[in-house]
Amino acid sequence: MAYNITLIPGDGIGPELTEATRRVLEATGVTFNWDVVDAGVDVIEKHGTPLPEHVLESIRSNKVALKGPITTPVGYGFRSVNVSLRKMLDLYACLRPCKSYAGTPTYFNDVDVVIVRENTEDLYAGIEFEKGNRETAEIIQAIQRLSGSEIRPDSGISIKPISVTGTQRIVRFAFEYARTNGRKKVTALHKANIMKFTDGLFLSVAREVAESYPDIEFEDRIIDNMAMQMVKNPAQFDVIVCPNLYGDIVSDLGAGLVGGLGLAPGANIGDEAALFEPTHGSAPKYKGMNKANPMAQMLSGVLMLRHLGEFGAADRLENAIAAVISEGKKVSYDLLPMDQRDRAVGTSQVADAIIERMG
Ligand code: NAD
């Protein structure tokens, strides 16, 4: 059976990475019907929006999408396509595994953490009030009236909503993921000592949900302490669940622990659809240079194969990627020490080496 998958190449290094990934996915023997659709700043002229309706329709109908990174130009007056896709399709769970592969130049060789980031709420909800606007002045007055707190009139304001509903479903997702994948522990991140009604709510709901999963250990960490513990002893963590902004920061930290953004895959999962994309962005300075590491995009493809239930193909592809990393001969520049980078191979040659490995 061929799977119908929406393929969004993205921009910057996206088209090169998704092409390399399409090739290795097809080499696993699984068959796909790719519905290739474009989004981002380059389609605005043609469609009047960076996220045309037919892109959303394609994902809603296929239920699974593989996506390259998309640039969010600064000062363009529209929201990030990446954030909009997550919100409009209610892809509430962002899954970001950080795993050490032998042969990667890093300080740690025993990291195997999965970060589950809430994807729809928190300071990322996009509810913002610009300094100097009439609405902002009204909000400032209302806050002064309702809470007695003074806010300087020249302030900008971002709102941080965290709900019981949103927290319940993300924490349940983390525990279900732990159970299905043989994981032993879930750690919740927060700053509940300071933000009692948002992070405090997140923590108390997480504790309640944890009671339904007595087979999985539960603990919590304050986010600043977590930052220190993750760089000191990352192997102690298994599954991490957190609100949106902490998840964003901790997943880049996790990527750094395992060798950088070139090895950090991601999945955005909701009840109706799932979208697989690397943690990194479009790295415009490497656009069209056949230079960027396609492995984060490919490992996102591995997550997609597992989501489709193609566990054998997923293991074959992940093992081939691991073998190419550990051999160290056909890897991109970012996986080599500074003094050996002149022997790096390009994006498409990395794909060739992985396909060769899969036989
Ligand atoms: P970035 O992740 O694109 O790049 C940061 C640096 O990391 C690059 O300059 C490069 O040195 C390195 N890097 C990233 N990916 C790599 C790869 N595959 N191989 C080797 N090196 C790699 O971050 P940025 O420069 O902050 O963002 C660029 C654009 O991407 C921005 O417009 C941003 O909004 C967007 N972005 C998109 C997504 C997404 O599509 N989900 C995610 C993050 C950022």
Residues whose N, C-alpha, C, O or C-beta is under 5 A from the ligand:
A	BS01	NAD	G68 P69 I70 T71 T72 P73 N82 L261 G262 P278 T279 H280 G281 S282 A283 A292 N293 D334
